[in-house]
Amino acid sequence: MADHPRLSAAPDQRRVLRRAWPHLRPHRRGIALALATSAAATACAVAVPAVVGAGVDRLLARDRAGLLIAVAALTALALLRLFLFRRSELLLTTTGERVVRGLRDLAVTRLSRAPLRFLEAHPSGDLLRRTTTEIADLANFVRGQLPDVLTVAGYLVFTTVVLLGYSPLLTVALLAVFTPAIVGVLRLFRKHANPAFAAEAAAAGTVAATYRELVQSREMLRTAGGTGYWRKRFLADNEARFRAARRSQRALFLISLSRVVQGLTTALLLLLGGRLATEGAISVGTVVVFVLATRQLFDSATQASGLVGQAQVSLVGLARLLDLLTVTDTPGPADAPDTPAATSTLGTPGAPGLAGGAGTRPEPARARSRTAGRGVLEATGVHYAYVPGAEVLGGLSLRIGPGERVGLAGPTGSGKTTLAKLLTGLYPPDRGTVRYDGHDLAALDPGELRRRLVLVPQRVHMIAGTLLDNLALVPGEPAERTVARAVDRLGLGAWVDTLDRGLHTPLGRGAAGLSAGELQLVGLVRAALVDPAVLVLDEATADIDPATAAALETALDTLRADRTLLVIAHREATVRRLPRVVRLEAHRDAEPVPQGS
Ligand SMILES: Nc1ncnc2c1ncn2[C@@H]1O[C@H](COP(=O)(O)OP(=O)(O)OP(=O)(O)O)[C@@H](O)[C@H]1O
């Protein structure tokens, strides 16, 4: 089996910000402006103790004018600080939201282009969490805590600079106690917090995935009596998440050790500052500046302790998101039609290709000539495995001529659906090639591929919306009258009339209300709207009532005219009706490769 990239449960957290830089770069001007405004606002706040200290010295010197200047400066600083804080918060939030919006768009775009194989290999709950919850957490951090992080960082730097200007001796003594102790606490915290937060995020992803599967498979679980097993599994996952959360909490507790450091530093400051003032080495005003400024310093450090924890959680989320963006940044045959590089175009020589470039709307289905690009669909020496060492298809070759009608039969699990997905380019083969009209599907323009080769799956997926919304889920967003024409052409007008509100009948999520056969009717109408040259139908295995079966047959008879048809045949009637039937045998390793008959 070829090596396929997978998401990591606990992705690398080193240099996360540097790795995120390509996504930040387009916003660098906004970021620089926000940082500069935040720094100016912090400088205003840091200047306050210095002005208060100067005011105290003027007061002690009975300098009335000097005192008034200090009071005026304090008022101006307060107003300027208010304005700059507000401005920096606004700039940070706006820029941050832009970055987050960009990341969200990119994640959804990459996921929508990701190969089917990648999507199937990951629990949808995990993908959902990375693209929604974790991005939302990031957005909340940007809005709620990032301004505080910058303010705190600014306080720490500016306060140190101001204090150095007043008394280098006292500042050095302060830093000599404060810095190593606080760095030690932060190191200890990071050592325990990084794995703890990553494990918590992974456990949360597992809980979401299990819960989602539980909801999605509710009918099967009820009927098969599997609810108890699933509930047990969910409870186990939930327990694991609870334990992971407690581990994170314990790691967060470590950060509160910084309060002990604060107490020690204040004691030292009072001892040394008081002595220097008594000896006349520094003024009383300077002691006041130190007391006020170090208070700010401590407040910032306390705030920083909480913020470091929140920042760590956000960085873990960012690392998981970057992992998703990196792993899905692999253009492949399932990519959207805006990746024309190295793709070929089907069609008669000299005729314009059917696929447009980025943003080109496809031509209306009827305006295209399906026969223009009609060709042979050929699989040669195709190998495919979902899991290493267990090939489902081991070197299969099959040729289907233009306009041929072929049935694909075989025991359950023999690989019929897998082959159908390979023949329609939904999976790239691990080895071997699938060609249509002489073109390797892997090299075809993805948009064109989707319009030429259409698979109607066994269970057609629906979205919440009306029947019309669901039928129109094809390239080109066809208008209602186009959809209605397609319905009539397939002889399905009577079926649509039996529904409450015809094409406007609302269908719930999961399309409650439509039977398996009716869902396939929806798939056939979608196929008719795409008007492909090759149609692959994976017949529904569920019982289909005679009326729906008749409607399906009529629709299929209309659809098959002038196009290649491959039916994964589960019903005897279908097998009998088709002129050629290929039988797949269950493949076992090292046995001769099954070939089409
Ligand atoms: N997404 C998947 N991940 C892992 N294994 C899979 C996946 N899909 C199918 N398989 C396995 O591959 C094998 C072939 O499956 P496939 O659905 O192609 O068979 P089939 O002939 O269409 O079966 P059926 O007639 O029951 O639909 C089976 O053993 C199946 O369990």
The ligand as a MOL file (V3000), in Angstrom:
LIG
                    3D

  0  0  0     0  0            999 V3000
M  V30 BEGIN CTAB
M  V30 COUNTS 31 33 0 0 0
M  V30 BEGIN ATOM
M  V30 1 N -13.0510 2.7220 4.1850 0
M  V30 2 C -12.6090 1.4710 4.3840 0
M  V30 3 N -11.6080 1.2290 5.2600 0
M  V30 4 C -11.1350 0.0050 5.4790 0
M  V30 5 N -11.6000 -1.1020 4.8390 0
M  V30 6 C -12.5960 -0.9410 3.9610 0
M  V30 7 C -13.1500 0.3440 3.6820 0
M  V30 8 N -14.1170 0.1960 2.7500 0
M  V30 9 C -14.1580 -1.1360 2.4560 0
M  V30 10 N -13.2570 -1.8120 3.1720 0
M  V30 11 C -12.9930 -3.2350 3.1050 0
M  V30 12 O -12.6070 -3.5750 1.7810 0
M  V30 13 C -13.1840 -4.7960 1.3690 0
M  V30 14 C -13.9870 -4.5820 0.0880 0
M  V30 15 O -15.0540 -3.6970 0.3820 0
M  V30 16 P -16.0830 -3.2660 -0.7320 0
M  V30 17 O -17.0900 -2.3940 -0.0910 0
M  V30 18 O -15.3540 -2.7190 -1.8980 0
M  V30 19 O -16.7250 -4.6580 -1.1270 0
M  V30 20 P -18.0650 -4.9410 -1.9130 0
M  V30 21 O -17.7790 -6.0640 -2.8320 0
M  V30 22 O -18.5720 -3.6900 -2.5490 0
M  V30 23 O -19.0300 -5.3790 -0.7480 0
M  V30 24 P -20.6270 -5.2400 -0.6780 0
M  V30 25 O -21.1920 -6.1010 -1.7530 0
M  V30 26 O -20.9260 -5.7760 0.6700 0
M  V30 27 O -20.9400 -3.7990 -0.8270 0
M  V30 28 C -14.0420 -5.2930 2.5180 0
M  V30 29 O -13.2820 -6.2280 3.2370 0
M  V30 30 C -14.2550 -4.0460 3.3560 0
M  V30 31 O -14.3590 -4.3840 4.7150 0
M  V30 END ATOM
M  V30 BEGIN BOND
M  V30 1 1 1 2
M  V30 2 1 2 3
M  V30 3 2 2 7
M  V30 4 2 3 4
M  V30 5 1 4 5
M  V30 6 2 5 6
M  V30 7 1 6 7
M  V30 8 1 6 10
M  V30 9 1 7 8
M  V30 10 2 8 9
M  V30 11 1 9 10
M  V30 12 1 10 11
M  V30 13 1 11 12
M  V30 14 1 11 30
M  V30 15 1 12 13
M  V30 16 1 13 14
M  V30 17 1 13 28
M  V30 18 1 14 15
M  V30 19 1 15 16
M  V30 20 2 16 17
M  V30 21 1 16 18
M  V30 22 1 16 19
M  V30 23 1 19 20
M  V30 24 2 20 21
M  V30 25 1 20 22
M  V30 26 1 20 23
M  V30 27 1 23 24
M  V30 28 2 24 25
M  V30 29 1 24 26
M  V30 30 1 24 27
M  V30 31 1 28 29
M  V30 32 1 28 30
M  V30 33 1 30 31
M  V30 END BOND
M  V30 END CTAB
M  END
